[in-house]
Structures are given as structure tokens and as C-alpha cells.
Amino acid sequence: MGKVVGIRFKPAGKIYDFDSGAFVLKCGDQVIVSTEQGLGFGLVVSPPVPEEEKVLKNPLKKVFRLASDEDLRQLESNAGLEESARQYCLTSIKELGLKMRLFSVESNFEAAKLTFFFTAEGRVDFRQLVKMLVNEFRTRIEMRQVGIRNQAKMCGGVGRCGRELCCSSFIEKFDPVSIRMAKEQGLSLNPTKISGQCGRLMCCLTFENKTYLKLKEAIPKIGKMVNTTSGKGRVVRHNVVCNRVTVKFDDGIEKEISIDHIIKDEQKKND
């Protein structure tokens, strides 16, 4: 019975299942695997598990070998090729006057194919550009237009929170984000404050939303009249993370209090 190992080719990229074969692998191992595009360099991110524990739709490709020093030198060579291709492509785009923004170039492990990633407002006729690239590098060329979110994921950066962008550090796929999620967190609806580096709504709004909804179940809704240890008032704001609410009392004074200071209806009846 074979074992299935999870391998990732890019940071925060999708995890693919491979047959580990006779190799004894652990998380962090660098391996060379067989893919539809030829050999690929990947990192083991989930340990091998028996094949019967996985629901597999198609036969798995196998781990070809553990990465050697020569393979690492090949990666360095590929990095040099990618930078050379990027510089040449930027010059060619300017020469042809194309309205496209190239931001990354990737080579497959065997340097048999170069993929150029770009963004553009509409469709771009890059046929002449491809001819120039083929003549220069004598290899397969692919032009791939992606969205602004994918650009942020591939380029990386630091968010307004001061941490590495979620999309480039751990998010594998983009989930829908809505303005309602920002409202649930009580955030300012100013687009500049709830947008990420890509200009779209921040990804963290999505995966934090369930937590906020769960925490708010124990907090009185905004606008509800409550009895507190300081008197009766109306809830006007939430501080969900700290488990506190701001209450406006009958005399007009607003005060932030813990929900522990709110007298529940059952407790009031017993009193």
C-alpha cells in the first residue's frame, strides 16, 4: 500500500498530493517530483499518510527523488534566467507600446518554459511580444494575465497591520469578501482603511468573520435597552474582541462596560 505526501511548489500555494514511493519523507524535505509539465521542485508540507486515508480522484504522480546540490544550483540558474527574461520583456513591452504591467517571470525546473505574469485593464495583443521572447530565449513562452489580488499574492508585501500579507503567507485560495463583513467588525467603511495592498477589500475580513459572529452571540445588539450595574441604557457600540459594549444612559452619558456588568432578565426576575 502506497503513501500520499503533500507537496507545495510556491509559498502559500496549493498543496498537491504525490505518491511518496519508497522515500521516507518528512515536512521540510526538498524533493523533485514528476508533473504534467516535466520535473518540478517542491517542499514537503504534510507528512506521508496511508493511501486509504485519502480520497483520490485520479492516480498520483510520484516523487522522483530527493533534491540534490545540483538541483539547488539549477534553481539558482533558473532565478538568473527569470531576472534576465523580466528585464528583456519590460524593454520589449516599452518598445511595442503595450498597455500591460509585467510583475513576475517564472521558469519551470528544467528551464524548458518561461511564464510571464502581467496585469492589464483589458485584453492585450501580445503576439509580437511572444515572437520576440521566443527568438531571444529559444524556449516555450506563456503569457498569463492575472487579477490584482493574484499579483499581491505573488509579489508579497506588508499589510496595514504590520505583518506579511495573508494571501502571500498562508491563504491558498481567495474567498468572497463583502462590505457586510467590515460592518460586522464595526470598522470604518472608508475604502482606504478596509482595503489591502491590492486595492480590494482585505482578505482578513473573510476568515475573521466567523469569529466575530460567534463572539457577538453573547453580546446585546446595538440599539437594545439593557439594565447594567450602573443603570439602564441603550447599547450604541460593540467592542467584540474585548467583550465590552458602549452604553448610553438616560442622562446622556456614554460608558464602555464589560458584558459581565449587564443584568440579565433571569437575574433581574430573581432579584
C-alpha positions in Angstrom: 0.0 0.0 0.0 1.5 3.4 -1.1 1.7 6.5 0.9 0.5 10.0 0.0 2.6 13.1 0.8 1.5 16.8 0.4 3.9 19.0 -1.6 3.8 22.7 -2.2 5.6 24.4 -5.1 5.2 28.0 -4.1 4.9 29.8 -0.7 1.2 29.8 0.3 0.4 27.9 -2.8 -1.9 25.0 -3.3 -0.8 21.7 -1.7 -0.7 18.8 -4.2 -0.8 15.1 -3.3 2.0 12.8 -4.6 2.9 9.2 -4.2 6.0 9.1 -1.9 7.0 5.7 -3.2 9.9 4.2 -1.3 11.2 7.5 0.0 10.9 8.2 3.8 9.9 11.9 3.8 9.2 14.4 6.5 8.0 18.0 6.5 10.6 20.4 5.1 12.2 18.0 2.8 13.1 19.3 -0.7 12.1 16.9 -3.5 11.9 16.6 -7.2 8.6 15.3 -8.5 7.1 14.3 -11.8 4.4 16.7 -13.1 2.5 17.2 -16.3 5.0 19.9 -17.2 8.0 17.7 -16.5 10.1 17.7 -13.4 9.2 20.1 -10.6 10.9 21.3 -7.4 8.7 21.2 -4.3 8.7 21.2 -0.5 7.1 18.6 1.7 4.4 20.3 3.8 2.4 17.4 5.1 3.8 14.0 6.2 3.1 10.8 4.3 -0.2 9.0 5.2 -1.5 5.7 4.0 -3.3 5.9 0.7 -6.6 4.6 2.1 -6.9 7.7 4.3 -7.1 9.9 1.3 -10.0 10.3 -1.2 -8.2 10.3 -4.5 -9.9 11.0 -7.8 -7.0 10.3 -10.1 -3.8 8.2 -10.0 -1.0 10.1 -8.3 2.3 11.1 -9.8 5.4 10.0 -7.9 8.2 11.7 -6.0 11.1 11.4 -8.4 14.0 11.9 -5.9 15.2 14.0 -3.0 16.7 17.3 -4.2 20.5 17.3 -4.5 23.1 20.1 -4.5 22.9 20.1 -8.3 19.2 20.7 -8.2 19.7 23.7 -5.9 22.3 25.0 -8.4 19.7 24.6 -11.1 17.3 26.7 -9.1 19.9 29.5 -8.8 20.4 29.3 -12.6 16.7 29.5 -13.1 16.5 32.6 -10.9 19.1 34.3 -13.1 17.2 33.3 -16.3 14.0 34.7 -14.8 15.5 38.1 -14.0 17.1 38.3 -17.5 13.8 37.4 -19.1 11.9 40.0 -16.9 14.3 42.8 -17.9 14.1 41.9 -21.6 10.3 41.6 -21.5 10.0 45.0 -19.8 12.2 46.6 -22.5 10.1 44.9 -25.3 6.8 46.0 -23.8 8.0 49.6 -23.8 9.3 49.3 -27.3 6.0 47.8 -28.6 3.9 50.3 -26.5 1.7 47.6 -24.9 -0.6 48.6 -22.1 0.3 45.8 -19.7 2.2 45.6 -16.4 4.6 42.8 -16.1 5.4 41.9 -12.5 6.8 38.4 -12.4 8.5 35.7 -14.6 8.7 32.0 -13.6 10.8 29.3 -15.2 9.9 25.6 -14.8 12.6 23.5 -13.1 14.1 22.2 -16.3 14.1 25.8 -17.8 12.1 24.5 -20.8 9.3 27.0 -20.3 9.0 30.7 -19.2 5.8 32.0 -17.9 5.3 35.8 -17.8 2.7 37.1 -15.4 1.1 40.5 -16.0 -2.0 42.7 -15.2 -3.9 44.8 -17.7 -7.2 46.6 -17.8 -8.4 44.8 -20.9 -7.2 42.3 -23.5 -3.7 42.7 -24.9 -2.4 41.6 -28.3 1.0 40.3 -27.3 1.6 38.1 -30.3 4.6 40.2 -31.5 5.9 40.2 -27.9 5.8 36.4 -27.8 7.8 36.2 -31.0 10.5 38.5 -29.6 10.7 36.4 -26.5 10.9 33.1 -28.3 13.7 34.5 -30.6 15.6 35.7 -27.6 15.3 32.7 -25.2 14.6 29.8 -27.6 12.1 28.2 -25.2 8.4 27.8 -24.7 6.7 31.1 -23.7 3.4 31.5 -21.9 1.8 34.9 -21.2 -0.6 34.8 -18.3 -2.9 37.7 -17.3 -4.0 37.6 -13.7 -6.1 39.7 -11.4 -4.7 42.3 -8.9 -5.3 40.0 -6.0 -3.1 37.3 -7.5 -0.4 39.9 -8.2 -0.4 40.8 -4.5 -0.2 37.1 -3.5 2.8 36.5 -5.8 4.7 39.7 -5.1 4.1 39.7 -1.3 4.4 42.7 1.0 3.4 44.1 4.4 -0.2 44.9 5.3 -1.5 47.8 7.4 -1.4 45.5 10.4 2.4 45.4 10.1 2.5 41.7 9.2 3.2 39.9 6.0 0.2 39.8 3.6 -2.2 37.0 4.4 -2.5 36.0 0.8 1.2 35.5 0.3 1.8 33.8 3.7 -0.9 31.2 4.3 -4.1 31.8 2.2 -4.3 29.1 -0.5 -7.3 30.5 -2.4 -9.4 33.7 -2.4 -12.8 33.6 -0.8 -15.5 36.2 -1.5 -15.2 39.3 0.7 -18.2 41.7 1.3 -18.6 45.1 2.9 -21.0 43.5 5.3 -18.1 41.7 6.9 -16.5 45.1 7.7 -19.8 46.2 9.3 -19.9 43.1 11.5 -16.5 44.1 12.8 -17.5 47.7 13.4 -14.8 49.0 11.1 -14.9 52.3 9.3 -16.3 51.9 5.9 -13.7 54.2 4.4 -12.3 52.3 1.4 -8.7 53.3 2.2 -9.0 51.7 5.7 -10.5 48.4 4.8 -8.6 47.8 1.6 -5.4 45.8 1.2 -2.3 46.5 -0.8 -4.1 45.2 -3.9 -6.9 47.8 -3.5 -9.5 45.2 -2.8 -11.3 44.5 0.5 -8.9 42.9 3.0 -8.8 39.1 3.0 -8.7 39.0 6.8 -12.3 40.2 6.8 -13.3 36.8 5.5 -11.6 34.4 7.8 -12.2 36.6 10.9 -15.9 36.9 10.1 -17.0 33.6 11.7 -15.1 34.5 14.9 -16.8 37.9 15.2 -20.3 36.4 14.6 -19.6 33.8 17.3 -18.5 36.3 19.8 -21.4 38.6 19.1 -23.9 35.9 20.0 -23.2 36.7 23.7 -23.4 40.5 23.3 -26.6 42.6 23.2 -27.4 44.0 19.8 -26.8 47.7 19.1 -30.0 49.7 19.9 -31.2 47.2 22.6 -32.1 48.6 26.0 -30.2 46.9 28.8 -30.0 47.0 32.6 -26.5 47.4 34.0 -24.9 47.7 37.4 -24.7 51.5 36.6 -28.3 51.9 35.5 -30.4 51.5 32.4 -29.3 52.4 29.0 -29.1 51.7 25.3 -26.2 49.8 23.5 -24.6 52.1 21.0 -21.3 50.4 20.1 -19.6 47.0 20.4 -16.0 46.1 21.3 -16.3 42.5 20.4 -12.7 41.5 20.9 -12.6 42.8 24.4 -16.1 41.5 25.2 -17.3 45.0 26.0 -20.1 47.4 24.8 -20.7 51.1 25.0 -24.0 52.0 26.7 -25.7 55.4 26.5 -27.6 56.0 29.8 -30.8 58.0 30.2 -28.8 61.1 31.4 -26.9 61.1 28.0 -23.6 59.8 29.4 -21.9 57.0 27.4 -19.8 54.4 29.1 -17.9 51.3 27.9 -18.6 48.4 30.2 -17.9 44.7 30.2 -20.9 42.5 29.4 -20.5 40.9 32.8 -21.9 44.2 34.2 -25.2 43.7 32.2 -28.0 42.4 34.4 -29.7 39.5 32.5 -33.5 39.3 32.5 -33.4 36.0 34.5 -31.2 37.6 37.2 -33.5 40.6 37.4 -36.5 38.4 38.0 -34.8 36.5 40.8 -33.9 39.8 42.5 
